[in-house]
């Protein structure tokens, strides 16, 4: 596996302002722009080219962030209509080509695949009404666009929007055997409290609770309000369902820390470093200490 070099130009010397993003030795490019700076995009030649774009909601207050995915032979012209007609988004990120070799067929293919991947990843709520059909491309062109998709995924993640990455693939580690898992700190861990057993693992973005994990129904007074709100939301969305005398996770759930993950399972305050254990019975704290010794 080889690393990648990404260059980000801060046009107004602000990390949240207009940004131009390149991957070294890639003909593609990205521009990220907050809605408040939209008028400045007109000065950018990159926005007048064919490309695909993402209208992004930054901070949802009631569940998932929302994203709209589109394509246009002139990105700026299409975005001006969205500025008038769509009010949920606070940032746009679009991708075009430095060598102007992206055709209508290419961007239609990318739009279809990006919509498909976003639905499959299930990270963001997709505002598109349907998944557009893929354009017919020669085999070699499809391969080139699949590589383009990989770089889009990388850039979006770098800019804080991992919407194309499945939670279970939120780490860049390849499939590991037990010895390699131990050396990388990515072991599957378990936590049993009363009659509930949960499974999880640490990933790049936090701690991943795995589908099928059980959680207790009852909630203690020490249950952190932040995690209670999270649990209530997951129940409302059907991601946590009551089955007999337990809650069962219907899909993987990303938590910010192993302690918060343990709290959600136990319904009370817990120290995740002591709760989660690997198949050898070592606590997460012991596993992490082994990695640095």
C-alpha positions as CSV (number, residue, x, y, z in Angstrom):
1,X,0.0,0.0,0.0
2,X,1.4,3.4,-1.0
3,X,0.7,6.7,0.6
4,X,-0.8,9.8,-1.2
5,X,0.2,13.4,-1.1
6,X,-2.7,15.9,-1.1
7,X,-2.2,19.6,-1.6
8,X,-4.9,22.0,-0.2
9,X,-4.7,25.7,-1.1
10,X,-6.6,28.0,1.3
11,X,-7.7,30.7,-1.1
12,X,-8.7,33.2,1.7
13,X,-6.2,31.9,4.3
14,X,-9.0,30.1,6.2
15,X,-9.5,26.4,6.9
16,X,-13.2,26.7,6.4
17,X,-13.2,29.1,3.4
18,X,-12.6,28.4,-0.3
19,X,-10.2,25.5,-0.7
20,X,-8.6,24.0,-3.9
21,X,-7.6,20.4,-3.4
22,X,-5.2,18.3,-5.6
23,X,-3.7,14.8,-5.3
24,X,-0.2,14.7,-6.6
25,X,0.0,13.1,-10.1
26,X,-3.8,13.1,-10.5
27,X,-5.5,15.0,-13.3
28,X,-8.6,15.7,-11.2
29,X,-9.2,18.5,-8.8
30,X,-11.7,19.6,-6.1
31,X,-13.0,22.9,-4.9
32,X,-14.7,23.2,-1.5
33,X,-16.8,26.3,-0.9
34,X,-19.0,27.4,2.0
35,X,-22.4,28.7,1.0
36,X,-21.5,32.1,2.5
37,X,-18.7,32.4,-0.1
38,X,-20.6,31.2,-3.1
39,X,-20.4,34.4,-5.0
40,X,-16.6,34.0,-5.2
41,X,-16.9,30.8,-7.2
42,X,-17.8,32.7,-10.3
43,X,-14.1,33.9,-10.5
44,X,-12.9,30.3,-10.5
45,X,-12.4,28.7,-14.0
46,X,-12.6,25.3,-12.3
47,X,-16.3,25.9,-11.6
48,X,-17.1,26.6,-15.3
49,X,-16.1,23.0,-16.4
50,X,-17.9,19.7,-16.5
51,X,-17.9,17.9,-13.1
52,X,-19.8,16.3,-10.3
53,X,-20.7,18.1,-7.1
54,X,-22.0,17.5,-3.5
55,X,-24.3,19.8,-1.7
56,X,-23.6,19.1,2.0
57,X,-25.4,19.7,5.2
58,X,-22.6,20.3,7.8
59,X,-24.2,19.7,11.2
60,X,-27.6,17.9,11.3
61,X,-29.5,18.3,14.6
62,X,-31.8,15.3,14.1
63,X,-29.8,12.4,12.8
64,X,-27.7,12.1,9.6
65,X,-26.3,14.9,7.6
66,X,-28.0,15.3,4.2
67,X,-26.2,15.3,0.8
68,X,-27.3,16.0,-2.7
69,X,-25.2,14.7,-5.6
70,X,-25.3,16.1,-9.1
71,X,-23.5,16.6,-12.3
72,X,-23.3,19.4,-14.9
73,X,-21.3,20.4,-18.0
74,X,-21.0,23.8,-16.2
75,X,-20.9,23.2,-12.5
76,X,-21.3,26.9,-11.5
77,X,-24.4,27.4,-13.6
78,X,-26.1,24.4,-12.1
79,X,-25.1,25.4,-8.6
80,X,-26.7,28.9,-8.9
81,X,-30.1,27.2,-9.4
82,X,-29.5,25.1,-6.3
83,X,-28.6,28.2,-4.3
84,X,-32.2,29.5,-5.1
85,X,-34.0,26.2,-4.7
86,X,-32.3,24.2,-2.0
87,X,-31.7,25.6,1.4
88,X,-30.4,22.6,3.5
89,X,-26.8,22.8,2.4
90,X,-24.0,24.9,3.9
91,X,-21.1,23.7,1.8
92,X,-20.5,22.5,-1.8
93,X,-17.6,20.4,-3.0
94,X,-17.2,19.8,-6.7
95,X,-14.8,17.8,-8.8
96,X,-13.6,18.6,-12.3
97,X,-10.5,17.9,-14.4
98,X,-7.4,20.0,-14.8
99,X,-6.9,18.7,-18.4
100,X,-10.6,19.2,-19.3
101,X,-10.9,15.5,-20.4
102,X,-14.1,14.8,-18.4
103,X,-16.9,14.2,-20.9
104,X,-20.7,14.2,-20.3
105,X,-20.5,10.4,-20.4
106,X,-17.9,10.4,-17.7
107,X,-19.7,12.7,-15.3
108,X,-23.0,10.9,-15.8
109,X,-21.2,7.6,-14.9
110,X,-19.6,9.3,-11.8
111,X,-23.0,10.7,-10.6
112,X,-24.7,7.3,-10.9
113,X,-21.9,5.5,-9.1
114,X,-21.5,8.1,-6.4
115,X,-25.2,8.0,-5.6
116,X,-25.1,4.2,-5.5
117,X,-22.0,4.2,-3.2
118,X,-23.5,6.8,-0.9
119,X,-26.7,4.8,-0.5
120,X,-24.7,1.6,0.3
121,X,-22.4,3.4,2.8
122,X,-25.5,4.8,4.6
123,X,-23.5,7.6,6.3
124,X,-25.5,10.5,5.0
125,X,-29.2,10.9,4.1
126,X,-29.4,11.3,0.3
127,X,-31.6,14.1,-1.0
128,X,-31.7,12.8,-4.6
129,X,-35.1,11.5,-5.6
130,X,-33.6,8.5,-7.5
131,X,-30.4,6.9,-8.7
132,X,-29.6,8.0,-12.2
133,X,-28.7,5.3,-14.7
134,X,-25.0,4.7,-15.6
135,X,-23.8,6.0,-19.0
136,X,-22.4,3.4,-21.3
137,X,-18.6,3.7,-21.3
138,X,-15.9,1.5,-22.9
139,X,-14.2,-0.9,-20.4
140,X,-11.0,1.2,-20.3
141,X,-13.0,4.4,-19.5
142,X,-15.0,2.7,-16.8
143,X,-11.7,1.6,-15.2
144,X,-10.4,5.2,-15.3
145,X,-13.6,6.5,-13.7
146,X,-13.4,3.9,-10.9
147,X,-9.9,5.2,-10.1
148,X,-11.4,8.8,-10.2
149,X,-14.1,7.6,-7.7
150,X,-11.4,6.3,-5.4
151,X,-9.7,9.7,-5.4
152,X,-13.1,11.5,-4.8
153,X,-13.6,9.3,-1.8
154,X,-10.1,10.2,-0.5
155,X,-10.6,13.9,-0.9
156,X,-14.0,14.0,0.7
157,X,-12.7,12.1,3.7
158,X,-9.8,14.5,4.0
159,X,-12.2,17.4,3.9
160,X,-14.2,15.8,6.8
161,X,-17.0,14.1,4.8
162,X,-16.5,10.3,4.7
163,X,-19.9,9.8,3.1
164,X,-18.6,7.2,0.6
165,X,-17.0,5.0,3.3
166,X,-18.9,2.2,5.0
167,X,-18.6,2.3,8.8
168,X,-17.2,-1.2,8.8
169,X,-14.5,0.0,6.3
170,X,-13.7,3.2,8.3
171,X,-10.2,2.1,8.8
172,X,-7.6,1.9,6.0
173,X,-6.1,-1.3,7.3
174,X,-6.4,-4.3,5.0
175,X,-7.9,-7.6,6.1
176,X,-5.7,-8.8,8.9
177,X,-4.9,-12.1,10.5
178,X,-4.9,-12.3,14.3
179,X,-1.2,-11.5,14.7
180,X,-1.4,-8.5,12.4
181,X,-4.6,-7.3,14.1
182,X,-2.8,-7.3,17.4
183,X,0.1,-5.3,16.0
184,X,-2.3,-2.7,14.5
185,X,-4.6,-2.5,17.5
186,X,-7.6,-3.5,15.4
187,X,-8.9,-6.5,17.2
188,X,-12.6,-7.5,17.5
189,X,-13.5,-6.8,21.1
190,X,-16.5,-7.9,23.3
191,X,-18.3,-6.5,26.3
192,X,-20.8,-8.6,28.3
193,X,-23.0,-7.0,31.0
194,X,-25.7,-9.2,32.5
195,X,-27.4,-11.0,29.6
196,X,-26.2,-8.6,26.9
197,X,-23.1,-9.2,24.8
198,X,-21.8,-6.6,22.4
199,X,-19.0,-6.7,19.8
200,X,-16.9,-3.8,18.6
201,X,-13.5,-2.6,17.4
202,X,-11.5,0.6,17.3
203,X,-11.3,2.2,13.9
204,X,-9.8,5.5,12.6
205,X,-12.9,7.5,13.5
206,X,-13.6,6.2,16.9
207,X,-15.2,2.9,18.2
208,X,-17.4,0.8,16.0
209,X,-20.3,-1.2,17.6
210,X,-21.1,-4.1,15.4
211,X,-24.4,-5.2,14.0
212,X,-26.1,-7.8,16.2
213,X,-24.7,-6.5,19.5
214,X,-27.1,-6.6,22.4
215,X,-27.8,-3.8,24.9
216,X,-29.7,-3.7,28.2
217,X,-33.2,-2.1,28.2
218,X,-32.9,-0.4,31.6
219,X,-31.1,2.9,32.1
220,X,-29.3,3.9,35.3
221,X,-29.3,7.5,36.7
222,X,-25.6,7.7,35.8
223,X,-26.4,7.2,32.1
224,X,-24.8,10.2,30.3
225,X,-27.5,12.5,28.8
226,X,-25.5,12.7,25.6
227,X,-25.5,8.9,25.1
228,X,-29.2,8.6,26.1
229,X,-30.0,11.1,23.4
230,X,-28.0,9.1,20.9
231,X,-29.6,5.8,22.0
232,X,-33.1,7.4,21.8
233,X,-32.4,8.6,18.2
234,X,-31.1,5.1,17.2
235,X,-34.3,3.6,18.6
236,X,-36.4,6.1,16.7
237,X,-34.6,5.3,13.5
238,X,-35.0,1.6,13.9
239,X,-31.3,1.0,14.2
240,X,-31.8,-0.4,17.7
241,X,-34.8,-2.7,18.1
242,X,-36.3,-4.3,21.1
243,X,-36.1,-8.1,20.9
244,X,-37.5,-10.0,24.0
245,X,-35.6,-8.6,27.0
246,X,-32.7,-6.8,25.0
247,X,-32.1,-4.1,22.5
248,X,-30.3,-5.4,19.3
249,X,-28.3,-3.3,16.9
250,X,-29.6,-3.7,13.4
251,X,-26.5,-2.2,11.8
252,X,-23.0,-1.0,12.8
253,X,-23.0,2.1,14.9
254,X,-20.0,4.5,15.2
255,X,-19.3,6.0,18.6
256,X,-16.7,8.5,19.4
257,X,-15.0,6.4,22.2
258,X,-15.0,2.9,23.7
259,X,-16.5,4.4,26.9
260,X,-19.4,5.9,25.1
261,X,-20.0,2.6,23.3
262,X,-20.0,0.7,26.6
263,X,-22.4,3.3,28.1
264,X,-24.8,2.8,25.2
265,X,-24.8,-1.0,25.8
266,X,-25.0,-0.9,29.6
267,X,-27.4,2.0,30.0
268,X,-25.1,3.5,32.6
269,X,-21.7,5.2,32.9
270,X,-18.8,2.8,32.0
271,X,-15.1,2.8,31.5
272,X,-14.5,1.4,28.0
273,X,-10.8,0.8,28.6
274,X,-11.8,-1.8,31.2
275,X,-15.0,-3.1,29.7
276,X,-13.9,-4.2,26.2
277,X,-11.8,-7.3,26.0
278,X,-10.2,-9.3,23.2
279,X,-10.5,-13.1,22.7
280,X,-7.5,-13.6,25.1
281,X,-9.4,-11.8,27.9
282,X,-7.2,-8.8,27.8
283,X,-8.9,-5.4,28.4
284,X,-8.6,-2.7,25.8
285,X,-6.3,-0.8,28.2
286,X,-3.9,-3.9,28.3
287,X,-4.1,-4.3,24.5
288,X,-3.1,-0.6,24.0
289,X,-0.3,-0.9,26.6
290,X,1.1,-4.0,24.7
291,X,1.2,-1.9,21.5
292,X,3.6,0.6,23.0
293,X,5.8,-1.8,25.0
